[in-house]
Amino acid sequence: MPTLKYNEAIRTALAEALASDPDVIVMGLGTTDPTGVFGTSAGLAKQFGDERVLDMPCAENGMTGIALGLALGGKKVVLSHQRVDFALLSLEQILNQASKWHFMFAGQDRVPLVVRLIVGRGWGQGPQHSQFLPAIFAHFPGLKVFAPTFPSDARLMLRRAIDDPNPVVFFEHRWLHFGEEEVDLSASLDQPDTARILRPGRDVTLVSYSYGTLECREAAAHLARHGIEAEVIDLRSLRPLDTAAVASSVQRTGRLVVHEQAWGTCGISAEIIAALAIAGTKFFVPPVRIALPEHPLPTARSLAAHYYPGAAEIVHAAAAQLGRTDVPPPVRAAGFEEDKPNPAFKGPF
């Protein structure tokens, strides 16, 4: 099996879809640039032609409307926005049109549209280029929302999203693009988009998605060195949301820490805890959610360094649930900088 970086896995999925179906179109700002949207579309225009791999102007609402029209006309469209923040200009097209179309027309019309939303962080991104806003899109019936963490999941889930007759929002955290693992290119595309247990454990359940999953995995490894076995769940899909997998884990551990690199108010973590509470899940102690502070990200590195909760906060919360005050925070890998990806997360995943 080849070893692929996350961005290479995305590019592979796009190339496979373009090669297997002439109705697939890939478009977006920077799609045909030499860098190819962080490497995810590099060389595709040369390989498949500029009628199927298209650059777009800096007009998010307009280009999303074009993509919606193409999808209604029978094309399978993959549209990329280089920041989720930019896609806010196109919410009318995504949330008020694409998500509702098959409801309004009794399923006679479908919208096979994938909207790739890339999450920025670090290097002075500031309040308007750094947000992770999955709850906005997961709120709307008619949309699927994916946020894979690993290259193999990224390839499979993007392929399934492209084949889906209804719209899918596909989140990619920019800090995941460099991570790598072996990817089985022969793996069946017919797999459920359910949560995945990355590490079994008996003492506490750690739940996250996208880049946050790596922080949970690092926290679990550190907790294990201090005698605490944490179960790590990677959600992968945010709508549909696999709360059953989380509930099953909590039935064994009795403790829950949900982490997300987004705001907690009305967020994914809030939805998970609410769903488990409604279902009557028994907790040994109240569940904990770890999320961003309730204010935008400061631009200054000195302030941004303290904005994102990670493995240290997860370790503290998990240890506290077990009444352990003797567990120190994890020591970051050599070369770690707060505004750059943790070098320990490179791979293999």
Order of alpha helices (4+ residues) and beta strands (2+ residues): beta-alpha-beta-alpha-alpha-beta-alpha-beta-alpha-alpha-beta-alpha-beta-alpha-beta-beta-beta-beta-alpha-beta-beta-alpha-beta-alpha-beta-alpha-alpha
